[in-house]
Each structure stands twice: as C-alpha cells, then as structure tokens.
C-alpha cells in the first residue's frame, strides 16, 4: 500500500520570556512540536506563490498535509519536515491553504 504522507511536519513553538520572583526576566525559548504526517515536494527553480501583498514570491518547497491538520500555520512561522529522524527541509511559511483533498503549505 502506498503511503501518501511519509514525512513528519513540525512547527517551532516559541515560549515567551517570564519574570521570576525577584523581578528578573528569564529568556524565552522554543521547541519543535510534532504536528502531523506530510509529504514534501521541492519546487522547480523560479516557482512563485502569492505572498502577503499578493505579489509573486519564490518558494523552495511545497508541503502537503492531510485535511485533518487542526490549523494552518501562520505566515512567517518556522516549520521543518523530517524523514526517519533526519531533517529533510526547514524553512518559514510563505502561504498556506486548505484545499479540497489536502492542505498545501509553501515554504522558503
């Protein structure tokens, strides 16, 4: 049987800086949180997708995820795709949309 989504999609989850009892701030951080299975396809050179200002923005890859993805990632959010515990691609979200058959996420 064919596995349509052989990779794993992860989002970078930022944690905000906090203040301790003495009033000093401790630096925030972040961690990768696994979201769902996915498939990544590298883009052809010169491929463009509509960005924030509706102008064409070149992208490096398209990530396909199932419609069961709880929410679309925000533009500018860092994501990574891993396969067998090895990062295959990491980038920021240029655009994302929920289609009829799957979710598409364009990354740089």
C-alpha positions in Angstrom: 0.0 0.0 0.0 1.2 3.5 -0.8 2.0 5.9 2.0 0.8 9.3 0.8 2.4 11.1 3.8 5.8 9.5 4.6 7.3 12.6 6.4 6.6 14.4 9.7 5.7 18.1 9.9 6.8 20.0 13.0 6.2 23.6 14.0 8.6 25.8 16.0 6.7 26.7 19.2 8.0 29.9 20.9 7.9 30.3 24.6 7.7 33.9 26.0 10.1 35.4 28.4 9.0 35.1 32.0 9.6 37.1 35.2 10.9 35.3 38.3 10.1 36.2 42.0 13.0 38.7 42.2 11.7 40.6 39.2 14.3 39.4 36.7 13.3 38.2 33.3 14.4 34.8 32.1 14.9 34.4 28.4 12.2 32.6 26.4 13.0 29.8 24.2 11.2 27.3 22.0 10.9 23.7 20.9 9.8 21.7 17.9 6.3 20.3 18.3 5.3 17.4 16.0 2.0 18.1 14.3 1.1 15.5 11.6 2.3 13.4 8.8 3.1 15.1 5.5 4.8 14.9 2.1 7.3 17.5 0.8 7.9 18.3 -2.9 10.8 20.5 -3.9 9.8 23.4 -6.2 11.2 24.0 -9.6 13.5 27.0 -9.9 11.6 30.2 -10.4 8.3 28.8 -8.9 6.2 31.5 -7.3 3.3 31.7 -4.9 1.2 34.7 -3.8 2.6 36.3 -0.7 1.2 38.8 1.9 1.0 41.6 -0.6 -0.4 39.3 -3.4 2.9 39.7 -5.3 4.6 36.6 -6.5 7.2 35.2 -4.0 9.6 32.4 -5.0 9.4 29.3 -2.8 11.7 26.3 -2.3 9.2 23.5 -1.5 5.5 22.7 -1.1 4.4 20.6 1.9 1.2 18.5 1.6 -0.7 17.5 4.7 -4.0 15.7 5.3 -7.2 17.7 5.8 -7.2 16.6 9.4 -4.5 19.2 10.2 -6.0 21.1 13.1 -5.0 24.6 12.0 -3.0 26.2 9.2 0.4 27.6 10.2 0.8 31.4 10.3 2.8 33.1 7.6 6.4 33.5 8.8 6.2 30.6 11.2 9.2 28.2 11.2 8.4 24.6 10.2 10.6 21.6 9.5 10.0 18.3 7.7 11.7 15.1 8.9 12.0 11.7 7.5 13.3 8.8 9.6 14.7 11.2 12.3 16.6 13.2 9.8 15.6 16.8 8.9 15.0 17.0 5.2 13.9 20.6 4.9 13.4 23.6 7.3 12.0 27.0 6.4 9.4 29.6 7.0 5.9 29.6 5.8 5.1 31.8 2.8 1.5 30.8 2.4 -0.9 28.0 3.3 -4.3 26.9 2.2 -6.8 24.2 2.8 -7.9 22.6 -0.5 -10.4 20.0 -1.4 -8.1 17.0 -1.0 -5.3 18.2 1.2 -3.6 21.2 2.9 -0.7 22.9 1.0 2.0 24.9 2.7 4.6 26.8 0.7 7.9 27.3 2.4 11.1 29.1 1.5 
